[in-house]
Amino acid sequence: MNSFANTPKPPYYAVIFTSVKISEDMGYSKMSKRMLELLSRQEGFLGFESAREELGITVSYWDSLDSIKKWKSNLEHKEAQRKGREIWYKEYKIRIAKVEQDYDFKKL
């Protein structure tokens, strides 16, 4: 991914997922691709931004807290969460924040 999410005028919500993965793939790439497919069809999903080095950070944007709860309870997503805890991540942290203001800068 090499562009910013196209978010609406605030307010909206951000789910910030910070993680440290194990080094082996063990099906992670396939599941990650599937989660992106599901996200694109999830009601209330606005977009995401992601970067990974040793520490990975993915921020997904949502129109409401209810949309975030529905995504968290998606059955395939629940399976990905379980595998994340059991085999893919050394550690992770999730934060949910309300975006009340945003602005940008573009060098032409």
N, C-alpha and C positions, 0 to 999 in steps of 0.2 A: 504494500500500500504506500502511495507516495503523495497523497493529497489530504487536505483537511475534510472532515465531515461537514456537509452542508446543513447546518443547524438553523432552526427558525429563530425569530426574535425571542429572547427570554421572557418568561421563565420556562425552563425545561430541566430535566434531571440528567445527571452523569453517574454512571457506575464505573468506578475506577478499580480495575483488577490488576494488582501488582503480584508478580510471581517469580519464583526461582524454579526452573525445570531441572529434572535429571538430564543426563547427557544422551541417553538412548531414546529413540523415537517411540517404540513400542505401541504403534497405532495412533500416536498423538496427531500427526499431520492429517491423517484421514479424518479423524474426529473433528479436528479444527475446521477443516473444509466443510464438513457437514453442518457444524454449528453456524458457520457463516451463511450457508444456504437457508437454514431455518430462521436465522435472525432477519434476513432480508424480507421474509414473509410475516414476521411477528408484528401484530398490531401494536402501534405506539413506538416502534423502533425508528429512530431518526438517523442513525449513522454511527460510525466508530472510527477510532484512530488507534494505531498499535505500533509499538517498537519493541524489539527484543535484542538484548545483548546478554550478559549474565543475568541481569534483572529485566524482566519483561513487564511492560505496562500496556494495558489495553483499556481504553475509555470508550464505553458505549453510551449513546445519548438516547433519552426516552422522553416521551411527552407527559408521562405521569408516573406516580409511584405504583399505581395499579398495574400499568403495563410491565413494570419491572417485576412485580410479584408474579404476574402470569408467566413471564419468561422463566423465572426461577423455578416455577412448578411444571414447566414443559417436561414430559417424560423422557425424551431423548436428551435434553439438557441435564436432567437429574442423573442420567446414566454417565454423562460426561463429567459431571461433578464428582460422582463416586470414583470413577477411574482417576480423576485428577488427584483426589485425596490418597488413593491406594497406590498408584504407580507413576504418575507423571510429574508431580510437584514435590520438591523438597519442602517448600513453604509457599503460602500465598496469603494475601490480605485483600478484602473487598471493602470499598468505601462507597457510600451513596451520598451525593451532594445535589443540592438545588442550585442551578445556575441562574443567577439573577442579573448578570451583566456579562456581555462579551463584546470584544472589539478586535479588529485585525489591522494588519499592516502588510502591504505588498510593495516590494521594490520593483519598479517597472524597468 
